[in-house]
Structures are given as C-alpha cells and as structure tokens.
Amino acid sequence: MATRRPPPAWRLPQGVNAPLWEYLNTPRLAAEEDAYFADHPLFDADAEALHGRFRTPGRLVDLGCGAGRHAIQFASRGFDVVAIDLARPMLEVVGRKAEEAGTRLLTIQANLCDLGCLPSGSFDYALSMFSTLGMIRGRDARRRALGEAARVLRPRGRLALHAHNVWLNLRDSQGRKWLLRQALRLFGGGDEFGDRRMIYRGIPGMEVHLYRWGELRRELARAGFRVDEAIPLDEVTAAPIPNPGRFPSLRAGGWLVFASRMGT
C-alpha cells in the first residue's frame, strides 16, 4: 500500500514533521516492526525492568505503543491497558496481535501532545519506551507530551521512560563532529541542542532528540515528576553499565527512568 503524501507543514500535528509523518503512515513499517527488531537487546532489557517494577495490576497507558510489545504483555498479566499511537498502521497490528493472543486492550489513535481523549488522573502506570519522547519534534511539543503523561496519571502514579544520551556521540569521530556543530549552534542562540538527523528504516530526514541527563531530569520535574530510579544503559548491550556511579552521564548510551507523579 502506498504512503499518502504528507500535508503542508502548517497542517501537520504538533510534534510531527514531514519525515515523521511518513514514518507514522507507512504500513510496511508496522508490518515489519517485530521482525525488524527481533533480538534487539533493548527490547529484552526494558521488558525485564518494567515487569520487575510494575507488578501489581492496574490501569496502564502505553504512550507510543508501536506494535504493542509491552501493551500486549501487560494486558496478558491482568493490567487494564490503553495502547496509544499516532500511527494507525501500528494500532491495526496491535489489535490483530491482541486478538491472536486472546488478550483485551483498548487502542486509541491520538497525538501524545494532546490526550484530551483521556480523563485526568485515570492511570496507575504510563510507559514511554524506545525513545518515543525523543521522536517528538520540538522542545515545546515534548514538554506538552510529558505534561499530558503527568495529567493522565493519578498522584503517585508511575511513569517508565527511555531516552538516548547525547554524549554517546563522543565515541566516534563523526559523532564528535556533530557535537561540535551542535555546540556552535547552541552558543549561536539555537535552542534545540541534541536533535540528530538520520535515515531510519529507509526514511531520510528522521530526527531523534538525544538528551543530556540534567536536561531530562529538569524536564521531568517541570512536568510534575519525581525521579525514583534512573538506570544508565550500555549503548550496545542495553545492560546496566558497570560501575554506574562513575561518570554515568557521559558513559551511558541512554537511560531507563522510573518516575512518580508528584501531588496528593
């Protein structure tokens, strides 16, 4: 099935640019999702971390569920799951897989920057895995997405989030050159330090925002979250880095963060 042409920029949803719109609306990518990421080390690492910490069944919202790898597993464990994605092809895959697995969950097509379809304080758990937050374009849009995640959680409800570390680019010459250009842009008045462009699954111009740890912590606090635990992950194996107390902000490839919504 051919992908529809993207609408003009002014009609794109908040947090979405033309390459991301193409990604969201390409059925091939949804159909190939499980095979493409088979045996990806982060998929095993984040699943183990999530299921070890979110043990008591409750209401869970998967924000950017993709092909539903977490949503379906939690639904099979008795959680009341709402799976949200802006990509209709992904949600179709989730629905089919849930039916085949004999599990029940609700799928909703929605923009993570505007979850008006969900009432406030209605979930015990929220997920934002595999750098979903980083794929949202623009600082204001990412802040809105974190704010919406906080809004739909009950007080002391828990968020699990994955983000990539911008300093992983120090490890190769191409990455260091990119960091230098980013630094020059920052000192020149630019405010989007950390946006890296790439060709992703055949789509040119895709971007992901790579975080500094201090930046990520501040953005979570701004949205109303308290960080309970941050697991610095190895870039290649996705295992927790050894000696995590030794310069984790520079050594980690990314983080799994568990945070609680503040308030009573």
C-alpha positions as CSV (number, residue, x, y, z in Angstrom):
1,M,0.0,0.0,0.0
2,A,1.5,3.4,-1.0
3,T,2.0,6.0,1.7
4,R,0.0,9.2,1.3
5,R,1.8,12.4,0.7
6,P,2.3,14.5,3.8
7,P,0.1,17.5,4.3
8,P,1.7,21.0,4.2
9,A,3.7,21.8,7.3
10,W,1.1,24.0,8.8
11,R,-1.4,21.1,8.8
12,L,0.9,18.6,10.4
13,P,0.1,17.5,14.0
14,Q,2.0,19.2,16.8
15,G,5.4,17.5,17.3
16,V,5.4,15.9,13.8
17,N,7.5,16.9,10.8
18,A,7.2,15.5,7.2
19,P,9.6,12.6,7.7
20,L,7.9,11.5,11.0
21,W,4.6,11.8,9.3
22,E,5.8,9.4,6.6
23,Y,7.0,7.0,9.3
24,L,3.7,7.1,11.0
25,N,1.7,6.5,7.9
26,T,3.8,3.7,6.2
27,P,2.0,0.4,6.6
28,R,5.2,-1.5,5.6
29,L,7.0,-0.3,8.8
30,A,4.2,-1.5,11.1
31,A,4.0,-4.9,9.3
32,E,7.8,-5.4,9.6
33,E,8.2,-4.0,13.2
34,D,8.5,-7.3,15.1
35,A,10.9,-8.9,12.5
36,Y,13.0,-5.7,12.2
37,F,13.6,-5.5,15.9
38,A,13.8,-9.2,16.7
39,D,16.6,-9.9,19.3
40,H,17.2,-6.2,19.8
41,P,19.0,-6.1,23.2
42,L,17.0,-3.1,24.5
43,F,13.7,-4.9,24.0
44,D,14.8,-7.6,26.4
45,A,16.3,-5.1,28.9
46,D,13.3,-2.7,29.1
47,A,10.8,-5.6,29.3
48,E,12.7,-7.1,32.2
49,A,13.0,-3.8,34.0
50,L,9.3,-3.0,33.5
51,H,7.9,-6.3,34.6
52,G,10.2,-6.4,37.6
53,R,8.9,-3.0,38.8
54,F,5.3,-2.8,37.6
55,R,4.0,-5.9,39.3
56,T,0.6,-5.1,40.8
57,P,-2.1,-5.0,38.0
58,G,-3.7,-1.6,37.5
59,R,-4.6,0.8,34.7
60,L,-1.7,1.3,32.3
61,V,-1.4,3.6,29.3
62,D,1.3,2.8,26.7
63,L,2.2,6.2,25.1
64,G,3.6,5.4,21.7
65,C,2.8,1.7,21.8
66,G,4.2,0.9,18.4
67,A,3.4,-2.7,17.5
68,G,2.3,-3.4,21.1
69,R,5.1,-5.5,22.5
70,H,4.6,-4.0,26.1
71,A,0.8,-3.4,25.8
72,I,0.0,-7.0,25.0
73,Q,2.3,-8.4,27.7
74,F,0.8,-6.2,30.4
75,A,-2.7,-7.0,29.2
76,S,-1.9,-10.7,29.4
77,R,-0.8,-10.1,33.1
78,G,-4.2,-8.7,34.0
79,F,-3.5,-5.0,33.6
80,D,-6.2,-2.8,32.2
81,V,-4.3,-1.4,29.1
82,V,-4.9,1.5,26.8
83,A,-2.5,1.5,23.9
84,I,-2.0,4.9,22.2
85,D,-0.2,5.7,19.0
86,L,-0.5,8.3,16.3
87,A,0.3,5.6,13.6
88,R,-2.9,3.9,12.5
89,P,-1.0,1.1,10.9
90,M,0.7,0.3,14.2
91,L,-2.6,0.2,16.1
92,E,-4.0,-2.2,13.5
93,V,-1.1,-4.5,14.2
94,V,-1.7,-4.2,17.9
95,G,-5.4,-5.1,17.6
96,R,-4.6,-8.1,15.5
97,K,-1.9,-9.4,17.8
98,A,-4.0,-8.9,20.9
99,E,-6.8,-10.9,19.3
100,E,-4.4,-13.7,18.4
101,A,-3.0,-13.7,21.9
102,G,-6.5,-13.8,23.4
103,T,-6.0,-10.6,25.4
104,R,-8.2,-7.5,25.6
105,L,-7.0,-3.9,25.5
106,L,-8.2,-0.6,24.1
107,T,-6.3,1.1,21.2
108,I,-6.6,4.8,20.6
109,Q,-5.1,6.9,17.7
110,A,-4.0,10.1,19.4
111,N,-1.2,12.7,19.5
112,L,0.8,12.3,22.7
113,C,0.9,16.1,22.9
114,D,-2.9,16.3,23.3
115,L,-4.5,13.4,25.2
116,G,-7.8,15.2,25.7
117,C,-9.5,11.8,24.9
118,L,-8.3,10.6,28.4
119,P,-9.6,11.9,31.7
120,S,-7.1,13.3,34.2
121,G,-5.8,11.0,37.0
122,S,-7.1,7.9,35.5
123,F,-4.0,5.6,35.2
124,D,-1.7,3.9,37.7
125,Y,1.2,3.4,35.2
126,A,2.4,5.1,32.0
127,L,5.0,3.9,29.5
128,S,7.1,5.9,27.0
129,M,9.6,3.4,25.7
130,F,12.3,3.2,22.9
131,S,12.9,6.9,22.8
132,T,9.3,7.7,21.9
133,L,9.7,11.1,23.7
134,G,12.8,11.9,21.6
135,M,10.9,11.3,18.4
136,I,8.5,14.1,19.1
137,R,9.7,17.2,17.3
138,G,10.4,20.4,19.2
139,R,11.0,21.2,22.9
140,D,7.6,22.7,23.4
141,A,5.9,19.6,22.0
142,R,8.0,17.3,24.1
143,R,7.1,19.3,27.2
144,R,3.4,19.0,26.3
145,A,3.8,15.3,25.9
146,L,5.4,14.9,29.4
147,G,2.7,17.2,30.8
148,E,0.0,15.1,29.4
149,A,1.6,11.9,30.7
150,A,1.6,13.5,34.2
151,R,-2.0,14.7,33.8
152,V,-3.5,11.3,33.0
153,L,-1.6,9.6,35.9
154,R,-3.1,9.6,39.4
155,P,-1.0,11.2,42.1
156,R,2.0,8.9,42.8
157,G,1.2,7.1,39.6
158,R,4.4,5.8,37.9
159,L,6.0,6.6,34.5
160,A,8.6,4.5,32.8
161,L,10.6,6.3,30.1
162,H,13.5,5.5,27.8
163,A,15.7,8.2,26.3
164,H,19.0,8.3,24.5
165,N,22.1,10.1,25.8
166,V,23.5,12.9,23.6
167,W,27.1,12.2,24.9
168,L,27.2,8.7,23.3
169,N,28.3,10.7,20.2
170,L,31.7,11.3,21.9
171,R,32.8,7.8,21.0
172,D,33.4,8.2,17.3
173,S,34.8,10.9,15.1
174,Q,31.6,11.5,13.2
175,G,29.7,11.9,16.4
176,R,32.2,14.3,17.8
177,K,32.0,16.5,14.7
178,W,28.2,16.5,15.1
179,L,28.5,17.5,18.7
180,L,30.8,20.4,17.7
181,R,28.3,21.7,15.2
182,Q,25.6,21.3,17.9
183,A,27.7,23.3,20.4
184,L,28.3,26.1,17.8
185,R,24.6,26.2,17.2
186,L,23.8,26.4,20.9
187,F,26.3,29.2,21.5
188,G,24.9,30.9,18.4
189,G,21.4,31.1,20.1
190,G,19.9,27.8,18.9
191,D,17.7,26.0,21.4
192,E,17.4,22.5,20.0
193,F,20.8,21.1,21.1
194,G,20.5,17.3,20.7
195,D,18.4,16.8,17.6
196,R,20.1,14.3,15.4
197,R,19.0,13.6,11.8
198,M,19.4,10.2,10.2
199,I,18.0,7.8,7.6
200,Y,15.8,5.5,9.6
201,R,14.3,2.4,8.1
202,G,14.5,3.9,4.7
203,I,13.1,7.3,5.6
204,P,15.5,10.2,5.1
205,G,15.4,13.2,7.4
206,M,14.1,11.4,10.5
207,E,15.2,13.0,13.7
208,V,15.5,12.0,17.3
209,H,16.2,14.2,20.3
210,L,19.2,13.0,22.4
211,Y,19.1,14.1,26.0
212,R,21.6,15.3,28.5
213,W,20.9,13.8,31.9
214,G,20.4,17.1,33.6
215,E,18.1,18.2,30.8
216,L,15.9,15.1,31.1
217,R,15.7,15.4,34.9
218,R,14.7,19.0,34.6
219,E,12.1,18.3,32.0
220,L,10.5,15.6,34.1
221,A,10.5,17.9,37.2
222,R,8.9,20.6,35.1
223,A,6.1,18.3,34.1
224,G,5.5,17.3,37.8
225,F,7.5,14.1,38.1
226,R,10.0,12.9,40.8
227,V,12.7,10.6,39.5
228,D,12.7,7.4,41.6
229,E,15.3,5.5,39.7
230,A,17.5,6.1,36.6
231,I,19.2,3.1,35.1
232,P,22.2,4.1,32.8
233,L,22.3,1.6,29.9
234,D,25.2,0.4,27.8
235,E,24.9,1.6,24.2
236,V,25.5,-1.8,22.6
237,T,24.2,-4.4,25.1
238,A,21.5,-2.3,26.8
239,A,22.6,-3.8,30.1
240,P,23.1,-1.5,33.0
241,I,26.6,-0.1,32.7
242,P,29.2,-1.4,35.2
243,N,30.3,1.0,37.9
244,P,27.2,3.2,37.4
245,G,28.5,5.8,39.9
246,R,31.5,6.6,37.6
247,F,30.5,9.4,35.2
248,P,27.2,7.8,34.1
249,S,26.1,11.0,32.3
250,L,28.9,10.5,29.9
251,R,29.2,6.8,29.7
252,A,25.6,5.7,29.2
253,G,24.1,5.1,25.8
254,G,20.7,6.1,27.3
255,W,18.6,5.6,30.4
256,L,15.5,3.8,31.7
257,V,13.9,6.2,34.1
258,F,11.2,5.4,36.6
259,A,9.4,8.5,38.0
260,S,6.4,9.2,40.1
261,R,3.8,11.9,39.5
262,M,4.0,14.4,42.4
263,G,1.0,15.6,44.3
264,T,-1.7,14.2,46.6
